[in-house]
Amino acid sequence: MGKRTGSSSTAPADSNIATADMDIEVIIQKVMDVVRAELRKIMEEYQSRVKELSDSLNDVTERLLSLEDRVSKLKPTESTSVNHESEWQALTKACQEAKLAASDNEQYSRRNNLRIRGISRPFAATSSSNDCKDTVVQFFRSKLNLQNIKATDIEAAHVVPSRVDISQQQREPVILVKFKEKQVRDTVIRQRKLLKGTRCTIVEDLTTLNVEAMNRARKHADVDKIWSWNGRIYAILKSGTKILVKPFLPIQDCQVLDIE
């Protein structure tokens, strides 16, 4: 009788455990369903944002091409009338504004990017994207003391095709790095001060228009120091004034900023 009683009392306990396990599985499944739904929503919003930027860039590009065509046909000569010249100037301004809009859109798409120059050529010459990622991570850890950065923090890394300079010597290789999160990118660029005195440099991935504006300002006699942050170009004049540098805008007309 004692054995039969013990056997009957164990069965309900086993049943309760099995039921509890089933309840946990149901809960986990529900949680996973919610997570998947949220991830789908995030991806849909991200894809929608990318499409909006792409459509906006295409629209600006079409406007720019149209404006450039009109400007080239209306370029004033000595015999041009005042009204004709005025229209040409207006179109030139509109063309510049369209270029700025296109550059701003393109710069936004590069917000997670950095360019690294000076990593030794044997490393930079790797053909595999994964090898390039590992090289960059090794560089961050050894040169910038960023031990927590992993290859999984990097979405893509590859060597930018180098040009040949006037002396026919190949320039230092440049590695373009795209991070998955802007926060990691910002952490890296804040540590670039540790590269001072070396042949290595880390800069933002600026658009062609912004690079031209930065180079123009750097050569200006009144500019003492210049840098970029989040796609915007800043300069300190020899007078101590801080300005926001803009393409097509003369240094003396740039916006004056408060020095932090």
Secondary structure, 3 states (H helix, E strand, C coil): CHHHHHHHHHHHHHHHHHHHHHHHHHHHHHHHHHHHHHHHHHHHHHHHHHHHHHHHHHHHHHHHHHHHHHHHHHCCCCCCCHHHHHHHHHHHHHHHHHHHHHHHHHHHHCCCEEEEECCCHHHHCCCCHHHHHHHHHHHHHHHCCCCCCCHHHEEEEEEECCCECCCCCECCCEEEEEECCHHHHHHHHHHHHHHCCCCCEEEECCCHHHHHHHHHHHCCCCEEEEEEECCEEEEEECCCCEEEECCCCCHHHCEEECCC
